[in-house]
Amino acid sequence: MESEHLQTLINIKQIFELSQSRGCWKLDEAKNVVTLYERLCIIIQHYEKSKELNTIQEENEIVETVDKVIDDISSSKTKNITVEEMENTD
């Protein structure tokens, strides 16, 4: 859902940029439009940073899970080797 909101805001930003490039705004409207545009850019940056942080956090969780699985496998192999060595000593 968050990515849908972000895409909507990006689309609105593009409409502002296109409108400005076509000279859509009167001089007395420009100040308000610029203020709105700047606020919109700040919100988009916030969403993008939040999304980036979530991605990094998800990647870290995956790495931690893989590390745990590797540790579990390593621990399991060590236990098996120890048991086999004890059986061979009889």
C-alpha positions in Angstrom: 0.0 0.0 0.0 2.8 2.4 0.8 4.3 2.0 -2.6 1.0 3.0 -4.2 0.9 6.2 -2.1 4.5 6.9 -3.1 3.7 6.4 -6.8 0.7 8.7 -6.5 2.8 11.4 -5.0 5.5 11.0 -7.7 2.7 11.3 -10.3 1.4 14.5 -8.8 5.0 15.9 -8.7 5.3 15.1 -12.4 2.0 16.9 -13.1 3.4 20.0 -11.3 6.6 19.8 -13.4 4.7 19.4 -16.6 2.3 22.3 -15.8 5.2 24.6 -14.9 7.0 23.7 -18.1 3.9 24.7 -20.1 3.5 28.0 -18.2 0.3 27.0 -16.6 0.7 29.1 -13.5 0.0 32.8 -13.2 2.7 34.9 -11.5 0.6 35.5 -8.4 0.0 31.7 -8.1 3.6 30.7 -8.5 4.6 31.2 -4.9 1.9 28.9 -3.6 2.6 26.4 -6.3 6.3 26.4 -5.5 5.6 26.0 -1.8 3.3 23.0 -2.4 5.8 21.5 -4.8 8.6 21.8 -2.3 6.5 20.2 0.4 5.6 17.4 -2.0 9.3 16.7 -2.7 10.0 16.5 1.0 7.2 14.0 1.5 8.4 11.9 -1.4 12.0 11.9 -0.1 10.7 10.8 3.3 8.8 7.9 1.7 11.8 6.9 -0.4 14.2 7.0 2.6 11.6 5.0 4.6 11.3 2.5 1.8 15.1 2.2 1.5 15.5 1.7 5.2 12.8 -1.1 5.1 14.6 -2.7 2.3 17.9 -2.6 4.2 16.3 -4.0 7.3 14.7 -6.9 5.2 18.0 -7.7 3.7 19.7 -7.7 7.1 17.0 -10.1 8.4 17.6 -12.4 5.4 21.4 -12.4 6.1 20.8 -13.1 9.8 18.5 -16.0 8.8 21.1 -17.4 6.4 23.8 -17.0 9.0 21.7 -18.9 11.6 21.0 -21.7 9.1 24.7 -22.0 8.3 25.5 -22.0 12.0 22.9 -24.7 12.7 24.2 -26.8 9.8 27.8 -26.4 11.0 26.8 -27.3 14.5 24.9 -30.3 13.3 27.9 -31.6 11.3 30.2 -31.1 14.3 27.9 -33.2 16.4 27.7 -35.9 13.8 31.5 -36.1 13.5 32.0 -36.3 17.2 29.5 -39.2 17.4 31.1 -41.1 14.6 34.6 -40.7 16.1 33.4 -42.1 19.4 31.8 -45.1 17.6 35.0 -45.9 15.7 37.1 -46.0 18.9 35.5 -49.3 20.2 
